[in-house]
Amino acid sequence: MAFPPRFNLTVDLYAKDGFIGRKCPDAVCSLFFKVETSSLNQAVFCPYCGGQFTKEQLHTPDQSEQI
């Protein structure tokens, strides 16, 4: 079975006033918060539980639907 070639796709997400919504993926926490878009080039810490996550792990349900 041959697989199709891989490709990268960029999706722009809405950021109001330089902030973007995030959702903690921790099952116990799962709270929403906002971060500055400039901070998304590094690991992001949940301000509620302190967990450290990559930007790909913090999409809100609406963002995941857009992607």
Stockholm file with secondary structure:
# STOCKHOLM 1.0

chainA/1-67         MAFPPRFNLTVDLYAKDGFIGRKCPDAVCSLFFKVETSSLNQAVFCPYCGGQFTKEQLHTPDQSEQI
#=GR chainA/1-67 SS CCCCCCCCCCCCCCCBTTEEEEECCCTTTCCEEEEEGGGGGSCEECTTTCCEECGGGGCCHHHHHHC
#=GC SS_cons        CCCCCCCCCCCCCCCBTTEEEEECCCTTTCCEEEEEGGGGGSCEECTTTCCEECGGGGCCHHHHHHC
//
